[in-house]
Amino acid sequence: MMERALPLLSPYTPPGRREISVRTAFRGPGARDAIQMVTLAVLEDRYVVDDALARPERGRTLKRYVSVLSHRDRSVTLTIRTGIVRDDFTQPWTLRRGRVALTTGGV
């Protein structure tokens, strides 16, 4: 995500890490941690999970893979390409007695 966004936000020089803000509909801790590592945005309150960014028309699996990155007066909206994340990847799975089973609880 950042590899695609950063050149669009600052085409001539690398953006200052503390000048990047992120709004996303994605709640995954791995993405949050990666953004924190590069930008320090989480600890400095420049990282916001915003459910309003979700795009339900993209379907259950892809609707939350939307992020808006901003640097100074520029912003870019990114969505994940179809086919990158499969439907079964987002299902809540557990391991029971050596078999994988779908859980009934919410994610």
N, C-alpha and C positions, 0 to 999 in steps of 0.2 A: 504494500500500500504506500509506504513512505517513499520507496524507490520511484514509484510513478508520480507521486504528488510533489515532492520537493523541487524537481526541476521546473515544474509548472508554476510553483509559488515564487521561486527565485531563480530565474533562468541564467543569470550571469555570475552569481556568487552563492555559495552555500548559505542557507538561512541560519540565523542564530538560533540555537536550540531553545532558548528562552523566549523567542518571538513566535513560536509555533503554538497554535491552539487547535484542539481536536474536539469535534462533536460527533458522536456516533450512536447508532441504534444497536450496535453489537455489544453484548455484555460479557464476552469471553475474557477470562483473566489473562490468558496468554497474549492477546492483542493489547490489552491494557498495560501489561508488564513491558512489552516491546516498545510501546509508545513512551512509557515512563523512562526506559533506559536511554532512548535517543533524545527525548525532548524535556524531560523532567516535568511534563505537563500535569501528571496526576498529583504530585505533591504540591505543585504550585497553582492548583485550581484552574488550569487551562484545559482540562480534560472533562468532558461532560457526556454522560449517557443520556441521549434524548430519544425517547420512544416515538416522538413525532416524525423523526426522520425515516422510520420504517416504511417500506413500500410493499403493502399487502398484495398488490397486483403481481409481484414477482413470485408469489407462492410462499408456502410455509417455511421452506428451507432457506430461501434467499432474501426474504423480506428485511431481515435485520443487518445484512451485510452492506450497510451504507455508512459512509463517513464523510464529514466535511472538515478539511484541514485548512487553516488560515495562517497567513503570514503577512503582517502589516496590512496593506489595503487589498490583498488578493486572497481569494478562497477558491478551492476546488472541491467538487463533490465526486466521490468515488463509490462505485458499486462493484461487487464481485461478478466476474463473467459466469454465465450459465455453464455448467459442467465441471466447475472447479470443486464445488462441494456437493456431494451426493446426498439424497434424501436420508439414506440410512445412517449417514455420519452424524446427523443431529438428533437421532432417536435416543431416548434414555435406556441404556442397556446395563444389565447386571450379570454377573457370573454366578450360577447356582448349580452345585453338584457337578461341576465339569461341563455344564451346558450354558450357553448364552440364552437369556430370556429377556423379553421386553418388559420393563417395569410399568406399573400402572400409575405411579406418581408423576407429578409435573416436574418440569425442568426449571 
